[in-house]
């Protein structure tokens, strides 16, 4: 299915780019549905999980994963405009009742119940480092495993992940065959703070 067909099926509107950005936050670019299908089919996110989508934009990841997997999803974004669009999508979405949306800076969000985290390079390396530190603090307070999913990870993101000794690389979900070319970044790098 095309992105527009997926949007219609989910009863949301998430296509198109939004160039609202600043030095620390990237413009809105939705994750391709084909990548989200690959993630849902991986079995690495289950119905009982609670997913946090950093830089959720219009809510594509949140509504797709809530529908495809049945998990609860929190979407956060720094942009009031994008959160307003996501909230309108929540009103019409098939799985809107499993999605919570919040407008805030990623580095200020306190994850409490979430145990899975999705990133599509939504912000700078500096913000990513701060988010990782906050997740590590959360992990030390709670004994459960925390799993991070980084789609199309930048070299800087991988370096941040690799520099944190508590994090383990647990999988790579290859997405290269979904697109033309042989781009090694077309993957979902999966890292985890292991359960204790």
C-alpha positions in Angstrom: 0.0 0.0 0.0 1.1 3.6 -0.6 1.5 6.0 2.3 -1.8 7.7 1.3 -3.6 4.4 1.3 -2.2 3.6 4.8 -3.3 7.0 6.0 -6.8 6.3 4.7 -6.9 2.9 6.2 -5.9 4.2 9.6 -8.1 7.3 9.2 -5.3 9.8 9.7 -3.4 12.4 7.7 0.4 12.2 8.1 1.9 12.6 4.6 4.1 15.5 3.6 7.0 17.3 5.2 6.9 20.2 7.6 10.0 22.3 7.6 9.4 23.8 11.1 12.8 23.1 12.8 15.5 24.7 14.9 19.1 24.0 15.7 18.3 21.0 17.9 15.1 19.6 16.3 14.8 18.2 12.8 11.9 19.0 10.4 9.0 16.6 10.3 9.6 13.7 7.9 7.3 10.7 8.5 8.7 7.2 8.8 7.7 5.2 5.7 4.9 2.8 6.3 6.9 -0.1 4.8 9.5 0.4 7.5 6.8 0.4 10.2 5.4 -2.8 8.8 8.9 -4.3 9.0 9.1 -3.2 12.7 5.7 -4.5 13.6 6.4 -7.9 11.9 9.7 -8.2 13.8 7.9 -9.2 17.0 10.2 -7.0 19.0 7.3 -4.8 20.1 4.4 -6.6 21.6 0.9 -5.8 22.7 1.8 -5.4 26.4 4.6 -2.9 25.6 4.3 0.8 25.9 6.0 2.6 23.1 7.3 6.2 23.2 7.8 7.9 19.8 10.2 10.8 20.2 9.5 13.5 17.6 6.1 12.0 16.8 5.1 14.8 14.4 1.6 14.1 13.0 1.5 10.7 14.8 2.1 8.1 12.0 4.3 5.8 14.1 2.0 6.0 17.1 -1.2 5.3 15.2 0.3 2.6 13.1 1.9 0.7 15.9 -1.2 1.0 18.1 -3.2 -0.5 15.3 -0.8 -3.1 14.0 0.6 -4.4 17.3 -2.1 -3.2 19.8 0.4 -1.6 22.1 -0.1 1.7 24.0 1.8 4.6 22.5 2.9 8.0 23.8 3.9 10.5 21.2 5.9 13.6 22.1 7.0 16.5 19.9 8.3 20.0 20.5 6.1 21.5 17.8 2.6 22.7 19.0 1.5 22.8 15.3 2.4 19.1 14.8 0.9 18.0 18.1 -2.3 19.8 17.1 -2.4 17.9 13.8 -1.7 14.6 15.7 -4.5 15.3 18.1 -6.9 15.9 15.2 -5.7 12.5 13.9 -6.3 10.9 17.3 -9.9 12.1 17.1 -10.4 10.1 13.8 -7.9 7.3 14.1 -8.9 3.6 14.4 -6.5 3.1 17.3 -6.7 6.6 18.8 -7.8 5.4 22.2 -4.4 3.7 22.7 -2.4 6.9 21.9 -1.4 9.8 24.2 0.1 12.9 22.8 2.2 15.5 24.6 3.9 18.7 23.4 7.2 19.0 25.2 10.9 19.0 24.6 12.4 15.5 24.5 15.0 16.3 27.0 12.4 17.4 29.5 10.1 14.4 29.2 10.1 11.9 32.1 9.4 8.4 30.8 7.6 6.5 33.5 5.8 3.5 32.2 7.2 3.3 28.6 9.6 0.4 27.9 10.1 0.8 24.1 11.4 4.0 22.4 11.4 4.9 18.7 13.7 7.5 17.1 13.9 8.7 13.4 16.7 11.2 14.0 14.3 13.7 15.5 16.8 15.9 17.2 20.5 16.8 17.5 23.2 14.6 19.0 23.2 16.8 22.1 19.5 16.3 22.7 19.9 12.6 22.0 22.7 12.3 24.6 20.4 14.0 27.1 17.5 11.6 26.3 19.8 8.6 26.7 21.0 9.8 30.1 17.4 10.2 31.2 16.5 6.7 29.9 19.6 5.3 31.8 18.4 7.0 35.0 15.0 5.5 34.5 16.5 2.0 33.9 18.5 2.2 37.2 15.3 3.0 39.1 13.2 0.2 37.4 14.3 -3.4 36.8 12.7 -3.9 33.4 14.4 -4.0 30.0 14.1 -0.8 27.9 14.4 -1.2 24.1 15.4 1.6 21.7 14.6 1.4 18.0 16.6 3.9 15.8 15.5 4.0 12.2 18.0 5.3 9.7 20.5 6.1 12.5 23.1 8.7 11.9 26.8 8.0 12.7 26.4 10.4 15.7 23.4 8.5 17.1 25.3 5.1 16.8 28.3 6.7 18.5 26.1 7.9 21.4 24.5 4.4 21.7 27.9 2.7 21.6 29.4 5.0 24.2 26.9 4.0 26.9 28.2 0.8 28.4 24.8 -0.3 29.8 23.3 -0.4 26.3 23.6 -3.6 24.2 23.0 -3.9 20.5 20.4 -6.6 20.2 19.2 -6.6 16.6 19.4 -4.8 13.2 16.1 -4.8 11.3 17.3 -4.5 7.6 15.1 -2.2 5.5 17.5 -1.8 2.6 15.4 -4.0 0.2 12.4 -1.6 0.7 14.2 1.2 -1.2 16.3 1.5 -4.3 20.0 1.4 -3.7 22.2 -0.2 -1.1 22.2 2.4 1.7 23.5 0.8 5.0 21.5 3.3 7.0 18.3 1.8 5.8 18.0 -0.2 9.0 16.4 -0.1 12.4 19.2 -0.4 14.9 17.8 -2.0 18.1 19.6 -1.4 21.4 18.5 -2.4 24.9 19.1 -1.7 28.5 18.7 -5.3 29.6 16.3 -6.5 32.3 17.8 -7.0 35.7 
